[in-house]
Amino acid sequence: MYSIHAQTIKDVWNKTKEDVKNEVKEVKNEVVGPGKPALSNEEIIQGLREALNVGANNSAGSASKIDGYLKNARLFIPFPPEAEEMKTKLIKLGMKQKVNEFETSLNRAAEEAAKSAAPVFLDAIKNMSIGDGMAILKGADTAATKYLKDNTNAQLTAKFKPIVKDAIEKVKVTSYWNPLVTKYNKLPGVKKQNPDLEAYVTQRAIAGLFLLVADEEAKIRKDPMARVSDILKKVFGFNDGDKK
């Protein structure tokens, strides 16, 4: 009786161990995939951070060039939307040139701020906590950029705003703004305007940089030539063939 009971327990134990082995094998096959090199979550996270680092550096370099914002329709910073009525009235008063000069100054401030953007972005990327790297790797072409934006936008805004403030002073945005707002606020019956230009340029400048980082991420995912390091080749090569 004892031997039969002992044998039964042994069979159950062996079966359980075999089941566990099979489950592990199934998970491993799912993560690694047939014919693909094994990837640890640590490697995936390292690759995602590297992609974002490359994207941040390239984006800051592109945006900080003369006309990086001004002549890029996707990044261009227009007259503050809350002051759109003001813009319309001023143009009717013959101040179109002054309005254009002010809009140019907004974009010059963003371009100037972008010169210091890379270290701020790199710091956010370095300190960003990534749990499920595989979910991001297997996600949309801009999944890592979206994750960065969702998890660091407030931090980036706080650190970037002083940079924008300095840039606004350097390119003398207020010297273009003050004549416009002074003229407008003297008009009868209008709502006085005084938008927070620092907050506005900061928000638009960061949004523009995120657009460029997303472009860079998509490029790395799709183009093997854009994978400039071994970790990028290994991690993003994992997805090759999966999204055709």
C-alpha positions as CSV (number, residue, x, y, z in Angstrom):
1,M,0.0,0.0,0.0
2,Y,2.8,2.3,1.0
3,S,4.8,1.6,-2.2
4,I,1.7,2.2,-4.4
5,H,1.1,5.5,-2.6
6,A,4.7,6.5,-2.9
7,Q,4.8,5.6,-6.6
8,T,1.6,7.7,-7.2
9,I,3.2,10.7,-5.5
10,K,6.4,10.2,-7.6
11,D,4.3,10.0,-10.8
12,V,2.5,13.2,-9.9
13,W,5.7,15.0,-9.1
14,N,7.4,13.9,-12.3
15,K,4.3,14.9,-14.3
16,T,4.3,18.3,-12.5
17,K,8.0,18.8,-13.4
18,E,7.4,17.8,-17.0
19,D,4.4,20.2,-17.2
20,V,6.5,23.0,-15.8
21,K,9.3,22.3,-18.3
22,N,6.7,22.4,-21.1
23,E,5.3,25.7,-19.9
24,V,8.7,27.2,-19.7
25,K,9.5,26.0,-23.2
26,E,6.3,27.5,-24.5
27,V,7.0,30.8,-22.9
28,K,10.6,30.7,-24.2
29,N,9.4,30.0,-27.7
30,E,6.9,32.8,-27.5
31,V,9.6,35.3,-26.3
32,V,12.4,34.1,-28.5
33,G,10.5,32.9,-31.5
34,P,11.7,30.3,-34.0
35,G,15.2,31.1,-35.4
36,K,15.5,34.3,-33.4
37,P,18.3,35.1,-30.8
38,A,17.2,35.1,-27.2
39,L,16.5,38.5,-25.7
40,S,16.3,39.3,-22.0
41,N,14.0,42.0,-20.8
42,E,17.2,43.9,-19.7
43,E,18.5,43.8,-23.3
44,I,15.2,45.0,-24.7
45,I,15.1,47.9,-22.2
46,Q,18.7,48.7,-23.1
47,G,17.8,48.7,-26.8
48,L,14.7,50.9,-26.3
49,R,16.7,53.4,-24.3
50,E,19.4,53.4,-26.9
51,A,16.8,54.0,-29.7
52,L,15.4,56.9,-27.7
53,N,18.9,58.3,-27.0
54,V,19.6,58.3,-30.7
55,G,16.3,59.8,-31.5
56,A,16.7,62.6,-28.9
57,N,20.2,63.5,-30.1
58,N,19.2,63.5,-33.7
59,S,16.0,65.4,-33.0
60,A,17.6,68.1,-30.9
61,G,20.3,68.5,-33.6
62,S,17.6,68.9,-36.3
63,A,15.3,71.2,-34.4
64,S,18.0,73.5,-33.2
65,K,19.2,74.4,-36.7
66,I,18.1,77.7,-38.2
67,D,14.5,77.3,-39.4
68,G,14.3,73.9,-37.6
69,Y,10.9,75.0,-36.3
70,L,10.1,78.0,-38.5
71,K,10.3,76.2,-41.9
72,N,9.0,72.8,-40.7
73,A,5.2,72.8,-41.0
74,R,4.8,70.0,-38.5
75,L,6.8,71.9,-35.8
76,F,6.0,75.5,-36.6
77,I,4.8,77.5,-33.6
78,P,1.9,79.9,-34.6
79,F,0.4,82.8,-32.9
80,P,-1.0,81.7,-29.5
81,P,-4.5,80.1,-30.3
82,E,-6.2,82.0,-27.4
83,A,-5.0,85.3,-29.1
84,E,-6.2,84.3,-32.6
85,E,-8.8,87.1,-32.6
86,M,-6.1,89.5,-31.7
87,K,-4.0,88.4,-34.6
88,T,-6.9,88.8,-37.0
89,K,-7.6,92.4,-35.8
90,L,-4.0,93.4,-35.9
91,I,-3.6,92.2,-39.5
92,K,-6.6,94.2,-40.4
93,L,-4.9,97.2,-38.9
94,G,-2.0,96.7,-41.2
95,M,0.4,95.0,-38.8
96,K,0.8,91.7,-40.7
97,Q,4.6,92.2,-40.8
98,K,4.8,92.7,-37.1
99,V,2.7,89.6,-36.5
100,N,5.0,87.6,-38.8
101,E,8.0,88.9,-36.9
102,F,6.5,87.8,-33.6
103,E,5.7,84.3,-34.9
104,T,9.3,84.1,-36.2
105,S,10.6,85.0,-32.8
106,L,8.5,82.2,-31.2
107,N,10.1,79.7,-33.5
108,R,13.6,81.1,-33.0
109,A,13.1,80.7,-29.3
110,A,12.2,77.1,-29.7
111,E,15.2,76.5,-32.0
112,E,17.5,78.1,-29.4
113,A,16.0,76.0,-26.6
114,A,16.4,72.9,-28.7
115,K,20.2,73.4,-28.5
116,S,20.0,72.3,-24.8
117,A,17.2,69.8,-25.2
118,A,19.3,66.6,-25.7
119,P,20.7,66.4,-22.1
120,V,17.3,67.0,-20.6
121,F,15.8,64.2,-22.8
122,L,18.7,61.8,-22.1
123,D,18.3,62.3,-18.4
124,A,14.6,61.5,-18.6
125,I,15.3,58.5,-20.7
126,K,18.0,57.2,-18.3
127,N,15.7,57.5,-15.3
128,M,12.6,56.3,-17.0
129,S,11.3,53.0,-15.5
130,I,10.4,50.4,-18.1
131,G,8.6,47.3,-16.8
132,D,7.5,45.3,-19.9
133,G,10.1,46.0,-22.6
134,M,8.7,43.3,-24.9
135,A,5.2,45.0,-24.9
136,I,6.9,48.2,-26.1
137,L,9.1,46.4,-28.6
138,K,6.2,44.6,-30.1
139,G,4.0,47.8,-30.0
140,A,3.4,50.4,-32.6
141,D,6.3,52.0,-34.6
142,T,6.4,54.9,-32.0
143,A,5.5,52.9,-28.9
144,A,8.8,53.8,-27.1
145,T,8.4,57.5,-27.8
146,K,4.8,57.4,-26.5
147,Y,5.9,55.6,-23.4
148,L,8.6,58.3,-22.9
149,K,6.1,61.1,-23.4
150,D,3.5,59.5,-21.1
151,N,6.0,58.9,-18.3
152,T,8.3,62.0,-18.4
153,N,6.3,64.9,-20.0
154,A,5.8,66.7,-16.7
155,Q,9.4,66.2,-15.7
156,L,10.6,67.4,-19.1
157,T,8.4,70.4,-19.0
158,A,9.6,71.5,-15.6
159,K,13.3,71.2,-16.7
160,F,12.8,72.6,-20.1
161,K,10.8,75.8,-19.2
162,P,13.9,77.6,-17.8
163,I,15.8,76.8,-21.0
164,V,12.9,78.3,-23.0
165,K,12.8,81.4,-20.8
166,D,16.5,82.0,-21.5
167,A,15.9,81.4,-25.2
168,I,12.9,83.9,-25.2
169,E,15.1,86.5,-23.7
170,K,18.0,85.8,-26.0
171,V,15.9,86.2,-29.2
172,K,13.9,89.1,-27.7
173,V,10.4,87.6,-28.2
174,T,8.8,90.2,-25.9
175,S,10.2,93.0,-28.0
176,Y,8.1,91.7,-30.8
177,W,5.1,90.9,-28.6
178,N,4.8,94.1,-26.5
179,P,4.0,96.5,-29.4
180,L,1.3,94.1,-30.6
181,V,-0.4,93.5,-27.3
182,T,-0.1,97.2,-26.4
183,K,-1.8,98.2,-29.7
184,Y,-4.4,95.6,-29.4
185,N,-5.3,96.3,-25.7
186,K,-6.0,99.9,-26.6
187,L,-8.8,98.9,-29.0
188,P,-12.3,99.5,-27.6
189,G,-14.2,96.5,-26.4
190,V,-11.5,93.9,-26.8
191,K,-10.5,91.3,-24.2
192,K,-7.1,92.1,-22.8
193,Q,-4.5,89.6,-23.9
194,N,-1.5,88.4,-22.0
195,P,-0.8,84.7,-22.8
196,D,2.0,82.9,-20.9
197,L,4.5,82.8,-23.7
198,E,7.0,80.8,-21.8
199,A,4.5,78.0,-21.1
200,Y,3.3,78.2,-24.7
201,V,6.7,77.9,-26.3
202,T,7.8,75.2,-23.9
203,Q,4.7,73.1,-24.7
204,R,5.1,73.5,-28.4
205,A,8.8,73.1,-28.4
206,I,8.6,69.8,-26.5
207,A,5.7,68.5,-28.7
208,G,7.9,69.2,-31.8
209,L,10.8,67.3,-30.3
210,F,8.6,64.3,-29.5
211,L,7.4,64.3,-33.1
212,L,11.0,64.1,-34.3
213,V,11.9,61.4,-31.8
214,A,9.0,59.4,-33.0
215,D,10.2,59.7,-36.5
216,E,13.6,58.5,-35.5
217,E,12.2,55.5,-33.6
218,A,10.1,54.5,-36.6
219,K,13.2,54.7,-38.8
220,I,15.2,52.5,-36.4
221,R,12.3,49.9,-36.4
222,K,12.0,49.8,-40.2
223,D,15.5,50.5,-41.5
224,P,18.3,48.2,-40.5
225,M,20.8,50.9,-41.7
226,A,19.5,53.2,-38.9
227,R,20.5,50.7,-36.2
228,V,23.9,52.2,-35.4
229,S,24.9,50.0,-32.5
230,D,25.0,46.3,-31.8
231,I,22.2,46.5,-29.2
232,L,19.9,48.2,-31.7
233,K,20.7,45.6,-34.3
234,K,20.0,42.8,-31.9
235,V,16.8,44.2,-30.3
236,F,15.1,45.7,-33.3
237,G,16.3,42.9,-35.6
238,F,14.0,40.7,-33.4
239,N,11.0,42.4,-35.0
240,D,12.1,42.1,-38.6
241,G,9.6,40.1,-40.6
242,D,6.9,40.4,-37.9
243,K,5.2,43.5,-39.3
244,K,5.2,42.9,-43.0
